[in-house]
Amino acid sequence: MESNENFTLSPSDSNQQQRDKVQIESDRNRTVIAVAEGEIVERFGNASAEYIKSYRGVDNETGQRFAKGLADIAKHKVNPDYATQNIKQQAGYSAEIATTGRDNAEAIINGDTVRTIRSDDLKEYGRNHNVVDRVKIQDGVIVEGSQSQMKFVGDRDQLLKNIAKDDGKFSRYRGVKLELPSEQYEGAAEHCRQQAADLRQKAIKAEAAGKQNVADKLRREAENYDQLAGNVCDSGLTTRQAIFYREHPRIATAVDIARTSHRAGIEGAKTGAAVGSAISLVVNIFNIAQQKKTLGEAAEDIAVDTAKAAVVGYGTAFAGSAIKAGLQQSEKQALRSIAGTSAPALVVNICLSLGVSIKRYVNNEIDEAQLLHEIGEKGAGMLSSGMMAALGQVAIPIPVVGAAIGGMIGYTLSSIFYQSALEAARGAALSRARLAQIRAVETEARACIAQQQALLDEFIAREIPQLHKDTQRLFKAISGEAGNIDDLAFAVNDFATLLGIQLQFQTMSEFEDFMDSDKPLIL
């Protein structure tokens, strides 16, 4: 049976399809930006994880436990009578831990393989080493000359004097780097050089006075100051910041993560703008070629798309790096495993995409089935984008490019496959419904056929033997076996009656009477 029905979309359905298409394109572009920023999220996320390690005093990723964490220092007892002094002393330990985390985070961001470790966490030095507080390591080997002592004291000049003097109480710190609070580092080297020059002037006077031993001692101290001028360095923290780490370690750690995430966001904005503008450029060039847009309209759209992509890029890198840091240092193995996937980079896109769908559902623009349909499609698209981004990066080992191309292909293919699967599912469901109707009709038809066949069988069983008998008798009459014409006429009339026909003449005499009359012949 052929159907002549024509199916057309209503204007509302057409508009909805157009909105869905725009939404899919928007999701795809955001996903491409997200996967293109995978390296940024990975790098800055690893960097922020260093702050969490410094706070907790444990690396959950490797299982390593450190001597102290910022949270541990914050629990140290304070004598109420010497509270200020105790806090400043403990702030020095907090400064060691905080700057170690900061240095390692910076090294990760810059791609440097050198790591800074507190001497308390190295078996070569043991706990509470009296000279070295921190040291740099590369490939498991201590970098010679990287040993340093960190000193947060009230009087910088007195500290330097105690190191430079021949019999100074801190003379053991000579030859190692001396890390000072940022506000004390400024002018420290100049002070050392000035002290060295003054001591040499005094040595000349002492020598002139015949005090050679005094002159020699002054010159040694001058050399010590010269050495200090080359060894003093900035710890990267002020005394006030070190105290803040001691008193508010959780907030200070959050600030460090936020600052690093902001840097990630800046990098992400650049990548997002580059990817977004490239996609928009291709799309708008095509629209210009198709005469759907003018050059001015295309230029305006490219600028808008680039700005939007930069915002998405910033948010993706900012949130993604912070989330990755938390997942990476989670106590649960399952969450640490997620940190190694593209999930942190996609989290902002997931929120934006699903947020649009949920908003449409709340506003009654779509029903539950359509909500689940959109969530399923977007989830499948993001998952395949992450997979294809990894393959794209392998196939095209150029930062960003391979991941971006792979992500775009992945999301597009996934959308096509998902839509095809849904259409197939709808077709299968529709086919099942039609098949059920056809089977019902078929069952009814078979019952009718069976009934008619039974009636036919009954008729054949009853009538065929009689028909056969009368046919044989007719053939005998025709062949002359009947004996006379009246027997033939009877046989013919009887057979005609069997077939449901009544002949006009039953006997020969009736035919002769008809011939003598004026009656009409009925055929």
ZATIDREN-491623 format. One record per atom (N, C-alpha, C): x negated, y, z negated; residue in one letter. Coordinates in steps of 0.2 Angstrom, whole numbers, plus 2048, in hexadecimal, padded with zeros to 3 digits. Atoms other than C-alpha are relative to their C-alpha. Last residue first. Layout:
XYZA/...
end
This chain:
807803800L/89D7A8874L/7FD8017F9L/8047FD805I/8B07AA873I/7F97FD800I/805804803L/8B97A6883L/7FC8047FBL/8077FE7FFP/8C97B0885P/7FB7FB7FDP/8047FE806K/8DA7A8885K/7F9801802K/8037FA7FFD/8E47A7895D/7FC8037FBD/7FD7FA803S/8E8795895S/7FD806802S/7FA7FE7FDD/8E57868A0D/8038067FDD/8017FF7F9M/8D278689CM/807802803M/8037F97FFF/8D678788AF/7FF802807F/7FA7FB802D/8E177888AD/7FE807801D/7FB8007FAE/8D376F893E/8068047FFE/8037FC7FBF/8C7774885F/804800806F/8007F9801E/8D276E878E/7FD804805E/7FA7FE7FES/8D475D881S/8018087FES/7FF7FF7F9M/8C275B881M/807803802M/7FF8067FCT/8C175D86ET/800802807T/802806804Q/8BB76A861Q/8007F9804Q/7FC8077FEF/8BB77986BF/7FD7FA7FCF/7F97FE7FEQ/8B778B865Q/8047FA802Q/7FF7FF7F9L/8A778685BL/807800802L/7F98037FEQ/8A578A849Q/801801807Q/7FC7FD7FAI/89378E844I/8067FC802I/7FC7FA802G/88A78B833G/804804806G/8047FA7FFL/87C780839L/8048067FEL/806800805L/885771832L/7FC806800L/7FD7FE807T/89577783BT/7FA7FF7FBT/7FF7F8800A/88B77784BA/8028027F9A/8077FD801F/885765848F/8008087FFF/802802807D/89875F845D/7F98037FFD/7FC7FC805N/89D768855N/7FE7FF7F9N/8027F97FFV/89076085FV/8038057FBV/8077FF803A/89374F858A/7FE807801A/800800807F/8A675185BF/7F98017FDF/7FE7F9802A/8A375786DA/8018007F8A/8057FB7FFL/899748870L/8028067FEL/805801805D/8A673C869D/7FA805800D/7FD7FE807D/8B3744873D/7FB7FF7FBD/8017F8800I/8A8742883I/8038037F9I/7FC7FC7FCN/8A772F881N/7FF8077FFN/7FA8037FCG/89C72187CG/804804804G/7FA7FF803A/89172986EA/8067FD804A/7FF805805E/881721874E/8078017FDE/7FB8057FDG/88172C883G/8027FB7FCG/8038057FBS/871735880S/8057FB802S/8027FD7F9I/87A74587AI/7FD7FA804I/7FA7FE7FCA/88473B86DA/7FD803806A/7FD8067FEK/874732866K/806802805K/8048037FBF/86B743865F/8037FA803F/7FF7FC7FAL/87974A85BL/7FC7FE806L/7FA8027FDR/87973B84FR/801804806R/8008077FDQ/86773D84CQ/8067FE804Q/8047FF7FAT/869750849T/7FF7F9804T/7FC7FD7FBD/87774C83DD/7FC801806D/7FB8057FEK/86C740833K/804803805K/8038057FDH/85D74C832H/8057FB803H/8027FD7FAL/86875B82DL/7FD7FA805L/7FA8007FCQ/86F75081FQ/7FF803807Q/7FE8077FEP/85E74B819P/806800804P/8048037FAI/85875E81BI/8027F8801I/7FD7FF7F9E/867765811E/7FC7FC805E/7F98027FFR/86575F7FFR/802800807R/7FF807803A/85275E7FCA/8077FE802A/8048057FCI/84F76D807I/8027F97FEI/7FC8007FAF/85C7777FDF/7FD7FB805F/7FA803801E/8547727EDE/8047FF806E/801807801D/8437767F3D/8067FC7FFD/8018027F9L/8497877F9L/7FF7F8800L/7FA8017FDL/85178A7E8L/7FF7FD807L/7FC805803A/8417867DFA/8077FF804A/8038077FEQ/8377907EBQ/8047FA7FEQ/7FE8017F9Q/84279F7E8Q/7FE7F9803Q/7F9801800Q/84079D7D5Q/8027FF807Q/7FF807802A/82D79B7D7A/8077FE800A/8028057FBI/82C7AA7E2I/8027F97FEI/7FB7FF7FAC/8367B57D6C/7FF7FA805C/7FA803803A/82B7AF7C7A/805800806A/802807800R/81B7B37D2R/8077FC7FDR/7FF8037F9A/8227C47D6A/7FF7F9800A/7F98007FEE/8257C87C3E/8017FD807E/7FD806804T/8137C27BFT/807800802T/8028067FEE/80C7CD7CDE/8037FA7FDE/7FC8017FAV/8157DC7C8V/7FF7F9803V/7F9801802A/80E7DA7B6A/8057FF806A/7FF807803R/7FD7D67BDR/8077FF7FER/7FF8057FAI/7FE7E67C8I/8017F97FEI/7FA7FF7FCQ/8027F17B9Q/8017FB806Q/7FB803804A/7F47E97AFA/807801803A/800807800L/7E87EC7BDL/8057FD7FCL/7FD8027FAR/7ED7FE7BER/8017F9801R/7F97FE800A/7E98017ACA/8047FE806A/7FD805804R/7D97F77AER/8078027FFR/8008067FCS/7D48027BDS/8047FA7FBS/7FA7FF7FCL/7D88127B3L/8017F9804L/7FA800804A/7CC80C7A5A/806801804A/7FF806802A/7BF8077B2A/8068007FBA/7FE8047FAG/7C08177BBG/8027F97FEG/7F97FE7FER/7BF8217ABR/8037FC805R/7FC803806A/7AF8167A6A/808802801A/7FF8077FFA/7A88197B7A/8047FD7FBA/7FB8027FAE/7AB82B7B6E/8017F9801E/7F97FE802L/7A382C7A5L/8057FF805L/7FE805805A/7948227ABA/8078017FDA/7FE8067FCS/79282D7BAS/8037FB7FBS/7F97FF7FDQ/79383C7AEQ/8027FA804Q/7FB800805Y/7858357A3Y/807801803Y/7FF807802F/77A8307B2F/8068007FBF/7FD8047FBI/77B8417B9I/8027F97FEI/7F97FD7FFS/77984A7A9S/8037FC805S/7FC803805S/76A83E7A5S/807803801S/7FF8077FEL/7628427B6L/8057FD7FAL/7FC8017FAT/7638547B3T/8027F9801T/7F97FE802Y/75D8537A1Y/805800806Y/7FD805804G/74E8487A6G/8078037FEG/7FE8067FDI/7498527B5I/8047FB7FCI/7FB7FE7FBM/7498627ACM/8037FA803M/7FA7FE804G/73F85B79DG/806801805G/7FD806802G/7338537A9G/8068017FCG/7FD8047FAI/7308637B2I/8037FA7FEI/7FA7FC7FEA/72E86D7A1A/8037FC806A/7FA801804A/72385F79AA/806804802A/7FE8077FFG/71785F7A9G/8067FF7FBG/7FD8017F9V/7168727AAV/8037F9800V/7FA7FD7FFV/714876797V/8037FD807V/7FC7FD806P/702871796P/806803803P/8017F9801I/6FC8697A6I/8048027FBI/8037FE806P/6FA8567A6P/7FE807800P/8027F97FEI/7078537B4I/7FC8037FAI/8018007F9A/70B8407B3A/7FD807803A/8058057FEV/70783F7A1V/7FF800807V/8077FE802Q/71084F79DQ/7FB7FB802Q/8027FA7FCG/71F84A7A8G/7F98027FEG/8038037FAL/72083979FL/7FE806804L/806804802A/72184278EA/7FD7FD806A/8057FB801A/72E84E795A/7F97FD7FFA/8037FE7FAM/73884079CM/7FA8057FFM/8048067FDM/73A83878BM/7FD802807M/806801804G/73F849783G/7FC7FA803G/8047FB7FFS/74B84D791S/7F97FF7FCS/8038027FAS/75383C790S/7FB806802S/805806801L/75783F77EL/7FC7FF806L/8067FE804M/75D851781M/7FC7FA7FFM/8057FB7FCG/76884C790G/7FA8017FCG/8038047FBA/77083D786A/7FB804804A/805805804G/774848777G/7FC7FC805G/8057FC802K/77C855783K/7FA7FC7FCK/8047FE7FAE/78684878CE/7FA8047FEE/8048067FEG/78C84077BG/7FC802806G/806801805I/790851773I/7FC7FA803I/8057FB800E/79A856782E/7FA7FF7FCE/8038007F9H/7A4846783H/7FA805801H/804806800L/7A7846770L/7FD7FF807L/8067FE805L/7AE858771L/7FB7FA800L/8047FB7FCQ/7B9853781Q/7FA8027FBQ/8048047FBA/7C0844777A/7FB804804A/805804803E/7C484F768E/7FC7FC805E/7FD805805D/7CD85C772D/7FA7FC7FDD/8018077FEI/7C686C77BI/8037FB7FAI/8018007F9E/7CA87E77BE/7FF7F9803E/7FB8047FCN/7D287C76AN/7FF801808N/7FB7FC7FCN/7C888A763N/8057FD804N/7FC7FC806V/7C087E756V/805805803V/7FB805803Y/7BC872765Y/8048047FBY/7FA8027FBR/7B488076FR/8057FC7FDR/7FC7FA800K/7A9885760K/806800805K/7FC800806I/7A487375EI/804807800I/7FB8057FFS/79E872770S/8058017FAS/7FC7FD7FBV/79488376FV/8067FB800V/7FD7FB803G/78C87D75EG/806803805G/7FB803804L/78786D766L/8058057FDL/7FC8047FBS/77D876773S/8067FD7FCS/7FC7FC7FBL/776883767L/8057FC804L/7FB7FC804C/772877759C/804804805C/7FB804802I/76A86A765I/8058047FCI/7FC8017FAN/76087876EN/8067FB7FEN/7FC7FA7FFV/75987D75DV/8057FF806V/7FB7FF805V/75586B758V/804806801V/7FA8007FDL/74C867769L/8068027FBL/7FF7FB7FBA/73B86B763A/807801803A/8017F9803P/73C862753P/801805805P/7FB7FD804A/74485375CA/7FF8077FDA/7FF7FA7FDS/736850769S/8068047FCS/7FC8007FAT/72F84275FT/802807802T/8048017FBG/721841752G/8047FF807G/8047FB7FFA/72B849745A/7FB7FF806A/7FD7FB7FCI/73883C746I/7FC806802I/8008037F9S/72C82F740S/803805805S/8077FE7FER/72983A730R/7FF7FD808R/8007F97FFL/73C83972DL/7F9802803L/7FC7FF7FAA/73C82672EA/800808802A/8038027FAQ/72D825723Q/804801806Q/7FD8057FCK/73582F715K/7FD7FE806K/802806804E/72A839709E/8037FA804E/7FB803804S/72B847716S/7FE7FA7FDS/802801807Q/71B85071BQ/8067FD7FCQ/807803800Q/71E84E72EQ/7FE7FF7F9Q/8008077FFL/73085272CL/7FA7FC800L/7FC804806G/72D862723G/8017F9801G/804800805A/720868730A/8037FC7FAA/8058057FFK/72A86373EK/7FC7FF7FAK/7FC806801I/73986E738I/7FB7FA800I/7FF800807A/72D87D736A/8047F97FFA/807801803S/72687A748S/8017FF7F8S/8038067FEG/737878750G/7FA7FE7FCG/7FD805804A/73F887747A/7FD7F9801A/7FF7FE807F/73389374EF/8037FB7FBF/807801803A/72F88A75EA/8008027F9A/8028077FFT/741889763T/7FA7FE7FCT/7FD804804G/74689A75DG/7FE7F87FFG/8027FE807Y/7398A2766Y/8037FC7FBY/807802801G/73C899776G/7FD8017F9G/7FF807801V/74F89C775V/7F97FD7FFV/7FD800807V/74B8AF773V/8017F87FFV/8057FE805A/73F8AE782A/8037FF7F9A/805806801A/74B8A478CA/7FB8027FBA/7FD805803K/7588B278AK/7FC7FA7FEK/7FF7FE807A/74C8BF78FA/8047FB7FCA/807800804T/7478B679ET/8018027F9T/802807801D/7598B27A3D/7FA8007FDD/7FC802806V/75D8C57A1V/7FF7F97FEV/8027FD806A/74F8CA7ACA/8047FE7FAA/806803802I/7538BD7B9I/7FD8037FAI/7FE807804D/7658C27B9D/7F97FD7FED/7FD7FE806E/7608D57BDE/8017F97FCE/8057FD804A/7548D07CBA/8038017F9A/804805802A/7628C57D2A/7FA8027FCA/7FD804805E/76E8D37D2E/7FC7FA7FEE/8007FC807G/7628DF7DAG/8037FB7FBG/806800803L/75E8D27E8L/8008037F9L/8057FB7FDT/7708CF7ECT/7F98007FCT/8027FB804K/7798BF7E7K/7FC805804K/7FC800805K/7838B17EFK/7FE8067FBK/7FC7FA800Q/77B8B47FFQ/8058007FBQ/7F98027FEQ/7758A2800Q/805806800Q/8008047FAA/7638A7801A/8077FE802A/8017FB7FBI/7668B37F3I/8007FD807I/7F97FC7FFN/76E8A57E9N/7FF806805N/7FC8047FDF/75E89A7ECF/807804801F/8028007F9I/7538A87E7I/8047FC804I/7FE7FA7FDN/75D8AA7D7N/7FE801807N/7F87FF7FFV/75C8987D2V/802806804V/7FE8057FBV/7498977D5V/807800802V/8027FE7F9L/7468A77CCL/8027FC805L/7FC7FB7FES/7518A27BDS/7FE802807S/7FA8037FEI/7478927BBI/805805803I/8018047FAA/73789B7BBA/8067FD803A/8017FC7FAS/73D8A97B0S/7FF7FC806S/7FA7FD7FEG/74389C7A3G/800804806G/7FC8057FDV/7338937A3V/806802803V/8038027FAA/7288A27A1A/8047FB803A/7FF7FB7FAA/7348AA795A/7FD7FE806A/7F98007FEG/73489A78AG/802805806G/7FE8067FCT/72289878AT/807800803T/8048007FAK/71F8AA784K/8017FB805K/7FC7FB7FCA/72D8A9778A/7FC801806A/7FA8037FDG/725899771G/804804805G/8028047FBE/7158A176EE/8057FD804E/8037FC7FBI/71D8AE764I/7FE7FD806I/7FA7FD7FDG/7288A175BG/7FD805806G/7FE8057FBA/718897757A/806803804A/8068007FAR/7118A774FR/8027FB805R/7FF7FA7FCH/7228A9745H/7FB800806H/7FA8017FBS/721897740S/801806804S/8028057FAT/71089A739T/8057FF805T/8057FC7FDR/7168A972ER/7FE7FC806R/7FC7FB7FCA/72689F729A/7FB804804A/7FC8037FBI/71B891723I/804804805I/8068027FBD/70F89C71AD/8047FC805D/8037FA7FCV/71E8A5712V/7FB7FE805V/7FB7FF7FBA/72689470DA/7FE806804A/8018057FBT/715890704T/806801806T/8067FE7FCA/7158A06FBA/7FF7FB805A/7FE7FA7FCI/72789D6F5I/7FA802805I/7FB8027FBR/72388C6EFR/802805805R/8028047FBP/7138916E6P/8057FE806P/7FB8027FCH/71A89F6DCH/7FE7FC806H/7FA7FF803E/70F8A36CEE/8067FE804E/800803806R/6FE89C6D4R/8078007FDR/8008077FFY/7018A06E6Y/8007FC7F9Y/7F98017FEF/7068B26E0F/8017F8802F/7FC800806I/6F68B36D6I/8077FE802I/802806804A/6EC8AF6E6A/8047FF7FAA/7FD8067FCQ/6F68BC6F0Q/7FE7F97FCQ/7F8800801R/6F28C96E3R/8037FA803R/7FF803807T/6DF8C46E3T/8088007FET/8027FB805T/6DF8C76F6T/8017FD7F9T/7FB7FE805L/6DE8B8701L/7FE8067FCL/7FA8007FDG/6D48B4711G/8068027FCG/7FC806801S/6C58AE708S/807800803S/7F97FF802D/6BB8BB710D/8047FA7FFD/7FB8007FAC/6A88B8711C/8078017FDC/7FA7FE802V/6988BB707V/8057FF806V/7FC806802N/68A8B070EN/8078027FDN/7FE8047FBG/6808BD718G/8057FA7FEG/7FD7FC7FBA/6808CA70BA/8027FC806A/7F97FF802L/67C8BD6FEL/804804805L/7FD8067FEQ/66C8B9707Q/8078007FEQ/8008017F8D/6678CB707D/8037FA802D/7FA7FC7FEY/66C8CC6F4Y/800800808Y/7F9803802N/6618BD6F1N/806804802N/7FE8057FBE/6538C56FAE/8067FC7FFE/7FE7FD7FAA/6548D46EFA/8027FB806A/7F97FE801E/6548C96E0E/803804806E/7FC8077FFR/6448C16E6R/807802800R/7FF8027F9R/63D8D36E9R/8047F9801R/7FC7FC7FDL/6418D86D7L/8017FF808L/7F9802802K/6398C96D0K/805804804K/7FE8077FDD/6298CC6DAD/8077FE7FED/7FF7FE7F9A/6298DF6D4A/8027F9804A/7FA7FD800V/62B8D96C2V/802802807V/7FB805801N/61D8CD6C4N/807803800N/7FF8057FAQ/6128DA6CCQ/8057FB7FFQ/7FC806802K/6148E76BFK/8027FC805K/804806802G/6058F26C3G/8047FA7FDG/801800807A/60F9026C3A/7FC7FA7FEA/8047FA801A/60E9036D6A/7FE8017F9A/8078027FEE/6158F16D6E/7FB806800E/802804805A/6248F76CCA/7F97FE801A/8027FC806K/6279066D7K/7FC7FB7FBK/8067FC7FEI/6268FB6E6I/7FE8047FBI/806805800A/6328EE6DEA/7FA804802A/802801807K/63E8FC6D9K/7FA7FC800K/8037F9802Q/63F9016ECQ/7FE7FF7F9Q/8068007FDR/6428EE6F0R/7FC8077FER/804805804L/6508ED6E3L/7F9801803L/8027FD806D/6588FC6EBD/7FB7FC7FCD/8047FA7FFA/6588F56FCA/7FE8037FAA/8068037FEA/65F8E46F6A/7FB806801A/803802806Q/66D8ED6EDQ/7F97FD801Q/8027FA804Q/6718F66FCQ/7FC7FE7FAQ/8067FD7FDR/6718E6706R/7FE8067FDR/805804801C/67D8DE6F9C/7F9803804C/8027FF807H/6898ED6F9H/7F97FB7FFH/8037F9800E/68A8ED70CE/7FD8017F9E/8078017FDA/68E8DA70BA/7FC806800A/804804805A/69C8DD6FEA/7F97FF804A/8067FC803G/6A38EC707G/7FC7FC7FCG/8027F97FCE/6B48E470AE/7FB8037FDE/8058027FBY/6B38D2702Y/7FE807804Y/8077FF802Q/6BB8D96F2Q/7FB7FF805Q/8017F9802E/6CC8DD6F9E/7F98017FEE/8007FC7FAS/6CC8CC703S/7FE8087FES/7F97FD7FEP/6C88C26F4P/7FF805805P/7FE7FB804L/6B68BB6F5L/808802802L/7FA7FD7FDE/6AF8AB6FDE/8038047FAE/7FC7FD806L/69D8A96F9L/806803803L/7FC7FA7FEK/69489E706K/8048017FAK/7F98027FDV/6878936FFV/804806801V/8018057FBG/6748966FDG/8077FD803G/8047FE7FAR/67589E6ECR/8007FB805R/7FC7FF7FAY/6848986E2Y/7FC803806Y/7FF8077FDR/6788906D4R/804801807R/8058017FBS/6738A26CFS/8007FA804S/7FE8037FAF/6838A46C7F/7FB7FF806F/7FC806803K/67D8A86B5K/8037FC806K/7F97FF800G/66F8B36BDG/8047FA7FEG/7FD804805D/65D8AF6B8D/8088017FFD/804806801D/6558B56C8D/8037FB7FBD/806800805K/6638C16CBK/7FD7FA7FFK/8067FE7FEA/66D8BF6DBA/7FA8007FBA/8038057FBI/67B8B56D5I/7F9802802I/801807804N/67F8BE6C5N/7FE7FB805N/8067FF804K/67D8CE6CFK/7FE7FA7FDK/8068007FBL/68A8C96DCL/7F98007FCL/8018077FDL/6968C56CEL/7FA7FF805L/803803805Q/6938D66C6Q/7FF7F8802Q/8077FE800D/6978DE6D6D/7FC7FC7FBD/8048037FBR/6A78D56D8R/7F9801800R/8067FC7FFD/6AE8D96C7D/7FC7FD806D/7FE7F9800G/6C08D16C5G/7FA805802G/8027FD806V/6BC8C06CBV/802807800V/7FB7FA801F/6C38B56D9F/7FF8037F9F/8007FD806K/6B48AA6DEK/805806800K/7FB7FB800M/6B489D6EBM/8008037F9M/7FE7FF807Q/6A48936EEQ/805806800Q/7FF7F9802S/6A088D700S/8037FF7F8S/7FF800807Q/69887E709Q/8018077FDQ/7F97FE801S/69988171CS/8028007F8S/8007F9800G/68688171EG/8078027FFG/8057FD804E/68686F724E/800808800E/8047FB7FCV/69686972BV/7FB8047FCV/8007F9802I/69B85A721I/7FC804804I/8077FE802V/69E84B72CV/8008077FDV/802803806G/6AF84272DG/7F98027FEG/8018077FFD/6B184773FD/7FE7FD7FAD/7FE8027F9Q/6AF85973AQ/7FE7F9802Q/8028067FDI/6AF85F728I/8027FF807I/7FD8027F9K/6AF870720K/7FD7F9802K/8058017FBV/6AB87370DV/8047FE807V/7FD8027FAR/6B487A6FER/7FA7FF805R/7F9801801D/6B087D6ECD/8037FD806D/7FC8007FAV/69D87A6ECV/8087FF7FEV/8037FC7FBV/69287F6DDV/805801806V/8027F9802N/6988786CDN/7FD805805N/8077FF7FEH/6A28696D4H/7FE8077FEH/8037FB803N/6B28676CBN/7F8801801N/7FB7FB802R/6B78566D1R/7FB8057FCR/7FD801806G/6AB84C6DCG/8048067FDG/8017FA805Y/69F8536E8Y/8037FE7FAY/8077FD800E/69C8456F5E/7FE8057FAE/804805804K/6AC83C6F0K/7F9803800K/8068037FDL/6B584B6F8L/7FC7FC7FBL/7FD8067FCD/6C68516F2D/7FB7FC804D/7FD805805D/6BF85C6E4D/8037FA804D/805804803S/6B48646F1S/8037FB7FBS/8027FE807R/6C386C6F9R/7FB7FA7FER/7FD805805I/6C586770CI/7FD8037F9I/8037FE807T/6C487271BT/8037FC7FBT/7FB7FF806R/6C786A72CR/7FC8027FAR/8037FF806V/6BD86C73DV/8068017FAV/800806803T/6C686574CT/7FD8007F9T/806802803D/6CB876753D/8007FA7FCD/8038067FDG/6DA87775EG/7F97FE7FDG/8057FE7FBN/6DE889759N/7FD7FA804N/7FD7FC7FBI/6EE885751I/7FB802805I/7FC8047FCI/6E6876748I/803805805I/8048047FBA/6D8881742A/8047FC804A/8037FC7FBE/6E388E73BE/7FC7FC805E/7FB7FE7FCA/6ED881731A/7FE804806A/7FF8067FCN/6DD87A72AN/806802805N/8068027FBD/6D788B725D/8027FA804D/8007FB7FBR/6E888F71DR/7FB7FF805R/7FB8017FCG/6E987F713G/801805806G/8018067FCT/6D888270DT/8067FE804T/8047FE7FAT/6DC894709T/7FE7F9804T/7FC7FD7FBA/6EB88E6FEA/7FB802806A/7FC8047FCI/6E18816F5I/804803805I/8048057FDE/6D288C6F0E/8057FB804E/8037FD7FAA/6DE89B6ECA/7FC7FA804A/7FB8007FBS/6E88906E0S/7FD803807S/7FF8067FEY/6D888C6D7Y/805800806Y/8068027FCG/6D389E6D6G/8017F9803G/7FF7FD7FAA/6E58A26D0A/7FA7FE805A/7FC8057FDQ/6E28976C1Q/801802808Q/8048067FFQ/6D58A36BBQ/8037FA804Q/8057FE7FBK/6E08B26BFK/7FB7FA801K/7FD8007F9I/6EF8AA6B6I/7FB801805I/7FF8077FDN/6E48A66A7N/8037FF807N/8068037FFQ/6DE8B86A5Q/8007F9803Q/8027FD7FAT/6EF8BF6A6T/7F97FD802T/7FC8027FAA/6F68B369AA/7FD803806A/8057FF7FAY/6E88B468DY/8047FF807Y/8047FB802D/6F38B567DD/7FB802806D/7FD7F9800P/7018AC685P/7FB8057FEP/8007FE807N/6F589D689N/803807800N/8037F9801V/6FA89769AV/8018027F9V/7FE7FC806K/6FD88469EK/7FC807800K/8057FF805H/6FB87E6AFH/8028047FBH/7FE803807K/70B87A6B8K/7FB8007FBK/7FA7FC803A/7088866C7A/8027FD7F9A/8037FA803I/6F787D6CAI/8058047FDI/803802806D/70186D6CED/7FD8067FCD/7FB802805A/70D8756DAA/7FD7FE7F9A/7FE7F9803L/6FE87D6E3L/8057FE7FBL/7FC7FC7FBG/6F786B6E5G/8028077FDG/7FB7FB803K/6E98636DCK/804803806K/8017FF807A/6DC8556DEA/8068047FDA/8057FC801F/6E484F6EFF/7FF8027F8F/7FF7FB805R/6ED8406F3R/7FA8047FER/8057FE804Q/6EC837704Q/8028057FAQ/800802807G/6FB82E70AG/7FA8027FCG/806805801T/6F783171CT/8007FD7F9T/8018037FAE/70783A721E/7FB7FB800E/7FC8067FFN/70C83D710N/7FF7FD806N/7FF8017F9D/6FD84870DD/8047FA801D/8008067FEV/6FD84D6FAV/802800808V/806803802G/6FA85C6F0G/8007F9802G/7FE806803R/70C8626F1R/7FA7FC7FDR/7FC7FF806Y/7088746F5Y/8017F97FCY/8037FC806S/6F98716FFS/8048017FAS/805804803K/701863709K/7FC8047FAK/7FC805804I/71086E70DI/7FB7FB7FCI/7FE7FC806Y/70487C713Y/8047FB7FBY/806800805E/6FB86F71EE/8028047FAE/800806804A/70C86A726A/7FA8017FBA/7FC7FF806S/70D87C72DS/8007FA7FBS/8037FB804A/6FE878738A/8048027FAA/806803804N/70586873EN/7FD8057FCN/7FD804805G/715871743G/7FB7FD7FCG/7FF7FB805F/70B87F74CF/8047FC7FAF/8067FC803R/703872757R/8028047FAR/805805803E/71286675AE/7FA8047FCE/7FD802806V/71E87575CV/7FC7FB7FDV/8017FA805I/71287D769I/8037FE7F9I/806800802E/71086C772E/7FF8067FBE/802806805G/722869773G/7F98017FDG/8037FE806E/72687A77AE/7FE7FB7FBE/8067FC7FDA/72987478CA/7FC8027FAA/8058067FEV/735867784V/7FA804802V/802803806A/73F87677CA/7FB7FB801A/8047FB804I/73F88178CI/7FD7FC7FAI/8078007FDV/745872796V/7FB8057FCV/803806802T/75386F789T/7F9800804T/803800807R/75888178AR/7FC7FA7FER/8067FB800N/75988079DN/7FD8017F9N/8068037FDR/76387079CR/7FA805800R/803805805D/76F87778FD/7FA7FD803D/8037FD805S/77288679AS/7FD7FB7FBS/8067FD7FEE/77587C7A9E/7FC8047FBE/8058057FFI/7818717A0I/7F9803803I/803802806Q/78A88079AQ/7FB7FB800Q/8047FA803V/78C8887ABV/7FD7FD7F9V/8068007FCK/7928777B2K/7FB8057FDK/804805802D/79F8767A4D/7F97FF804D/8037FF806R/7A58877A7R/7FB7FB7FER/8057FB7FFQ/7A78837B9Q/7FD8027FAQ/8068047FDQ/7B08737B5Q/7FB805801Q/803804805Q/7BC87D7AAQ/7FA7FD802Q/8047FC804N/7BF88A7B7N/7FC7FC7FAN/8067FE7FCS/7C487C7C3S/7FC8057FCS/805806800D/7CF8747B6D/7FA802804D/803801807S/7D88857B3S/7FB7FA800S/8057FB801P/7DA8887C6P/7FD8007F9P/7FD7FA801S/7E28777C8S/7FB8057FFS/8017FE807L/7D88697D0L/8048077FFL/8047FA800T/7DF8607DFT/8008037F9T/8017FD807F/7E584E7E1F/7FC806801F/8067FB7FFN/7ED84A7F2N/7FF8027F9N/8017FA805E/7F983B7F2E/7FA804800E/8027FA7FDN/7FB831802N/8008067FBN/7FE7FA804S/7FA8207FAS/7FE806804S/8057FA800E/7F8811805E/8048057FDE/7FC7FA800M/800800800M/7FC806800M/
end
